[in-house]
Amino acid sequence: MFRKILIFLIISSSSIIYSQSFLHFGLKAGATASSPKWTHDSNNDNGVQTKWGLDVGAFAEISIGEKITLVPEIHFIQKGLRYDIPITTMQFPDGTGEFITERPNVNYISIPININYAFYKSAFEIYAVGGGRVDFAIDKKGEGFDFI
């Protein structure tokens, strides 16, 4: 199924790109900060810490009308968390002061496709933007975690 979707996107975008004109294209880079919250037996997720990751991608702005542009993008995104699990014993049920640190990570390929409508074009431009995004998990690391 993934291959069929990917082949469709490549064929569709190549025919659109061939028949239309590029306005802009370029690269994007940024950071992601993920700090998931969940509920479990103890209702205590104090050990969860923010995990910083990388977001790099490329985009193209393609004119499909006088005021309408199509903006396909592709990104590589890293997400995850850092979780310090307290070590407990019968003598110290609240913890010994030592921790086991888990660092599950998930890497994604993200394909957002937006349509921009320019209300006003001058020295500055006012746009309405809409679109969608498809994410594919490509790499999952972390023992004992169920990735959805």
Phi, psi and omega in degrees: 000316180300317180297320179297317179296315181297316179297318178299315180297319180295314180295316181296313183291326180291324178287324177293315182296320181296321187271350183239177182250142176285135171262313179213155168207157181177192182246154177231147175213145180192187180241151173243146176233113180244133176217082184293152176240141176210169178247132176219187189309317184274351183053033183229108177245035181295338181281353182281127180240154180296136177247124179270141180221186185246144174228111177234144182196182178223152180218163173218139175251120187241127179284126176237012178180177182297322183241003185243133176231149175256133182234088173278147179221162170219134184227149166253124185232134175254132175222162179170199178204166173236126185231117177267114182260120181290141176274126180241155176224176177296325180284328182234077183293340178269359177121150181267355186095353177256154184225154168253128182257125175252142180226070177290140181229148173227128176254140185234152161254123182246134180236090174273143175229119182241154171242129179254135173243121182270115177283325188213127178239123179197219176296332172228161184233142176249124185240152161250133184236136176212154179168196181216178183211142174240131178245138176238120176286124183250342183207126180233124180232134177145115181280142176081006179246135176266111180272133180257000000 
